[in-house]
Amino acid sequence: MSSKTQNFEGRGVQSIEVGTQLLDALVAHGEPMMLKELAAAAGIVPAQAHPYLVSFRKLGIVEQSSQTGRYQLGPFALDLAITRMRTVDPMQLAGQAVIDLSLRTGLTVLLSVWGAFGPTVVVVHEGEDQIHMNTKVGTVYSVTGTATGRVFAAYLPAELSQPSMPPKLPKFFLQRCVGTPQPYDEQDIAMIRETGISSVPNPPVPGINAIASPVFDHLGQILAVITLVADARVLDKSSTSPFAQTLTEATRRLSAELGYWDEE
């Protein structure tokens, strides 16, 4: 995970922006760095980088090993991270990400979490196409019969997801659960983990496609799933489609905001 440059109105302080390039390089590298390699990664010369590092050391933002001379993030950087995690509401961030994604794509976007009975929809933001589907807040999805459910099954511990897989659920619940159970194996799980995208061969609603992608918290655990839903003539289920790329960009960005370290 690395800090992302955003566009804001108004004139900023250039020296702060330059110094942040050094911090960004430390975060992206993930290991202590020598001055020369740190400066190169930040795109500045060592002589320019050194004064920034001196100030950062005084503030506790970075620290330098007395044995190796390498720089790494310091205790104040940890304080900032902890404060960030304490003050940010993950679900509020996720809800806003759903709205932004729907406005960007024009498609219906869902946010789901793992509830008492399995994948449960907590946010629905309808797209411009206003597709007809029987999904609302509180809807519970089949684990193997929906794109959303398969993402949870790919990342949750087996002891959590297995009880929600048929035939262990009560018959009355299965009748209300959206999605008919379908074959799902280790190959499917591997593909989801590789691409970050999930779909099902036979969608719950004929003519309506869905693709889903995971959101992770700072511990690397799956927090939620974001799903794009649209007419099959509009939404290509392929993991290489433009919509799939847009979706994974959104979920990875959200995961980064929640503190997830994406080693890829």
Legacy VTK file of the C-alpha trace (Angstrom):
# vtk DataFile Version 3.0
C-alpha trace
ASCII
DATASET POLYDATA
POINTS 264 float
0.000 0.000 0.000
1.259 3.487 -0.753
-0.133 6.963 -0.343
-2.129 8.174 -3.327
-1.859 11.622 -4.856
-5.230 13.338 -5.041
-6.286 16.529 -6.764
-7.359 19.293 -4.407
-8.136 22.915 -5.154
-5.761 25.531 -3.810
-2.039 25.939 -3.576
-0.130 23.487 -1.397
3.270 23.531 0.297
5.748 22.070 -2.142
8.316 21.105 0.493
5.739 18.985 2.302
4.802 17.292 -0.954
8.457 16.536 -1.707
8.999 15.161 1.781
5.940 12.966 1.423
7.565 11.365 -1.614
10.199 9.950 0.754
7.559 8.575 3.109
5.666 7.145 0.163
8.838 5.384 -0.996
9.365 3.857 2.474
5.779 2.610 2.544
5.951 1.174 -0.975
9.311 -0.537 -0.350
8.187 -2.073 2.925
11.733 -2.463 4.290
14.458 -0.163 5.713
16.349 1.710 2.998
19.708 3.419 2.587
19.684 7.136 1.819
20.775 6.684 -1.777
18.133 4.098 -2.672
15.443 5.946 -0.741
16.180 9.178 -2.582
16.182 7.372 -5.921
12.827 5.758 -5.157
11.428 9.177 -4.247
12.784 10.743 -7.430
15.105 13.237 -5.747
18.863 13.451 -5.160
20.382 12.307 -1.821
21.555 15.802 -0.939
17.981 17.046 -1.234
16.524 14.073 0.646
18.844 14.268 3.666
17.464 17.509 5.246
13.935 16.120 5.039
15.031 12.933 6.778
16.763 14.917 9.518
13.507 16.746 10.244
11.459 13.558 10.011
13.813 11.918 12.530
13.350 14.799 14.991
9.586 14.402 14.706
9.707 10.616 15.033
8.184 10.101 11.611
11.229 8.121 10.511
14.104 6.537 12.379
17.594 5.506 11.337
19.428 2.390 12.442
22.688 3.220 14.184
24.131 -0.066 12.930
23.097 -0.143 9.277
22.281 3.503 8.591
19.017 2.470 6.973
15.854 4.512 7.354
12.419 3.197 8.249
9.121 4.638 9.451
9.222 5.770 13.077
6.874 5.624 16.090
4.967 8.785 15.186
4.064 7.229 11.834
2.558 4.345 13.817
0.616 6.794 15.984
-0.821 8.366 12.836
-1.842 4.972 11.483
-3.496 3.915 14.746
-5.398 7.184 14.986
-6.549 6.757 11.409
-7.908 3.291 12.137
-9.653 4.466 15.299
-11.386 7.422 13.687
-12.395 5.966 10.324
-15.673 4.086 9.960
-14.961 1.226 7.506
-18.580 0.800 6.504
-19.005 4.509 5.889
-15.985 4.453 3.582
-17.319 1.334 1.864
-20.751 2.884 1.424
-19.254 5.953 -0.223
-17.117 3.728 -2.466
-20.299 1.968 -3.621
-21.937 5.267 -4.515
-18.848 6.501 -6.351
-18.541 3.250 -8.287
-22.205 3.313 -9.300
-21.957 6.899 -10.492
-18.776 6.112 -12.402
-20.091 3.000 -14.145
-23.798 3.727 -14.336
-24.460 0.240 -12.963
-26.182 -1.046 -9.841
-23.658 -1.682 -7.068
-24.123 -3.776 -3.924
-22.172 -3.940 -0.688
-22.409 -7.197 1.265
-21.000 -8.433 4.564
-20.909 -11.862 6.188
-24.004 -12.108 8.382
-25.516 -14.768 10.619
-26.855 -16.698 7.621
-24.144 -15.916 5.099
-23.531 -13.138 2.526
-25.931 -10.325 3.399
-26.583 -7.171 1.368
-26.220 -3.982 3.427
-26.115 -1.309 0.700
-27.872 -1.130 -2.675
-27.174 1.770 -5.035
-29.201 1.508 -8.209
-27.633 2.408 -11.518
-28.973 4.371 -14.441
-30.396 1.273 -16.139
-32.781 0.502 -13.241
-32.607 -3.267 -13.781
-35.370 -5.435 -12.356
-34.053 -7.646 -9.569
-35.384 -8.732 -6.221
-32.465 -7.489 -4.147
-32.753 -5.124 -1.200
-30.946 -4.437 2.041
-31.084 -7.613 4.131
-31.130 -10.000 1.167
-29.056 -13.112 1.835
-27.169 -14.729 -1.035
-26.281 -18.333 -1.714
-22.609 -19.023 -1.021
-21.992 -21.067 -4.153
-24.799 -19.770 -6.365
-23.861 -16.087 -6.474
-20.789 -14.083 -7.398
-20.906 -12.383 -3.995
-21.117 -15.624 -2.046
-18.223 -17.192 -3.902
-15.911 -14.353 -2.909
-16.648 -14.948 0.762
-16.118 -18.676 0.299
-12.758 -17.985 -1.328
-11.407 -15.929 1.569
-13.257 -16.912 4.737
-11.998 -19.801 6.876
-13.782 -23.027 5.938
-15.298 -23.369 9.411
-17.180 -20.109 8.843
-18.351 -20.536 5.262
-19.085 -24.270 5.296
-22.111 -24.072 7.655
-23.778 -21.733 5.175
-23.277 -24.099 2.262
-26.098 -26.500 1.394
-27.371 -28.882 2.557
-26.667 -27.630 6.094
-29.069 -24.682 5.937
-32.767 -25.238 6.775
-35.037 -25.907 3.805
-37.204 -22.857 4.502
-34.135 -20.642 4.433
-32.812 -22.121 1.206
-36.126 -21.292 -0.421
-35.683 -17.607 0.510
-31.956 -17.431 -0.219
-31.084 -15.780 -3.554
-29.170 -18.063 -5.883
-29.318 -21.776 -6.593
-26.297 -23.721 -5.298
-23.858 -24.578 -8.086
-20.652 -26.614 -8.403
-17.754 -24.765 -6.770
-14.282 -26.164 -6.180
-10.667 -25.300 -5.388
-10.050 -24.256 -8.992
-12.788 -21.655 -8.724
-11.310 -20.387 -5.451
-7.837 -20.159 -6.982
-9.174 -18.155 -9.921
-10.962 -15.684 -7.636
-7.832 -15.197 -5.545
-5.729 -14.705 -8.667
-7.987 -12.241 -10.468
-9.883 -10.634 -7.598
-13.100 -11.200 -9.557
-15.949 -13.680 -9.034
-18.954 -14.647 -11.154
-21.258 -17.648 -11.541
-22.011 -19.733 -14.645
-25.778 -19.486 -14.105
-26.838 -16.123 -12.596
-29.799 -16.146 -10.157
-31.775 -13.884 -12.522
-31.587 -14.892 -16.206
-30.233 -12.077 -18.344
-28.666 -10.285 -15.371
-24.919 -10.638 -14.803
-22.907 -9.883 -11.675
-19.228 -9.678 -10.843
-17.893 -9.308 -7.311
-14.606 -8.382 -5.650
-13.357 -8.490 -2.022
-12.555 -5.660 0.378
-9.946 -6.362 3.076
-9.248 -4.728 6.440
-5.875 -3.823 7.949
-5.413 -7.401 9.154
-5.832 -8.777 5.650
-9.196 -10.334 6.497
-12.160 -10.032 4.173
-14.421 -7.261 5.421
-17.000 -6.986 2.660
-17.730 -7.678 -0.983
-18.650 -5.128 -3.640
-20.721 -6.396 -6.558
-21.574 -4.882 -9.934
-24.938 -5.934 -11.361
-26.279 -5.172 -14.844
-27.993 -6.483 -17.938
-25.947 -9.318 -19.453
-25.738 -7.372 -22.715
-23.916 -4.604 -20.832
-21.859 -6.389 -18.175
-19.244 -8.863 -19.376
-18.520 -11.407 -16.611
-14.930 -11.905 -17.774
-12.251 -11.041 -15.212
-10.440 -9.074 -17.937
-13.379 -6.863 -18.923
-13.215 -3.071 -18.441
-15.909 -3.249 -15.749
-13.930 -5.932 -13.893
-10.841 -3.738 -13.972
-12.810 -0.763 -12.672
-14.273 -2.896 -9.884
-10.941 -4.309 -8.705
-9.389 -0.850 -8.793
-12.174 0.369 -6.513
-11.936 -2.519 -4.038
-8.139 -2.354 -3.875
-8.249 1.391 -3.302
-10.822 0.958 -0.531
-8.793 -1.861 1.050
-5.728 0.403 1.009
-7.690 3.156 2.738
-8.589 0.626 5.441
-4.929 -0.252 5.981
-4.601 -3.396 3.890
-1.082 -4.041 2.646
-1.338 -5.432 -0.876
1.961 -7.230 -1.406
1.280 -7.518 -5.123
LINES 1 265
264 0 1 2 3 4 5 6 7 8 9 10 11 12 13 14 15 16 17 18 19 20 21 22 23 24 25 26 27 28 29 30 31 32 33 34 35 36 37 38 39 40 41 42 43 44 45 46 47 48 49 50 51 52 53 54 55 56 57 58 59 60 61 62 63 64 65 66 67 68 69 70 71 72 73 74 75 76 77 78 79 80 81 82 83 84 85 86 87 88 89 90 91 92 93 94 95 96 97 98 99 100 101 102 103 104 105 106 107 108 109 110 111 112 113 114 115 116 117 118 119 120 121 122 123 124 125 126 127 128 129 130 131 132 133 134 135 136 137 138 139 140 141 142 143 144 145 146 147 148 149 150 151 152 153 154 155 156 157 158 159 160 161 162 163 164 165 166 167 168 169 170 171 172 173 174 175 176 177 178 179 180 181 182 183 184 185 186 187 188 189 190 191 192 193 194 195 196 197 198 199 200 201 202 203 204 205 206 207 208 209 210 211 212 213 214 215 216 217 218 219 220 221 222 223 224 225 226 227 228 229 230 231 232 233 234 235 236 237 238 239 240 241 242 243 244 245 246 247 248 249 250 251 252 253 254 255 256 257 258 259 260 261 262 263
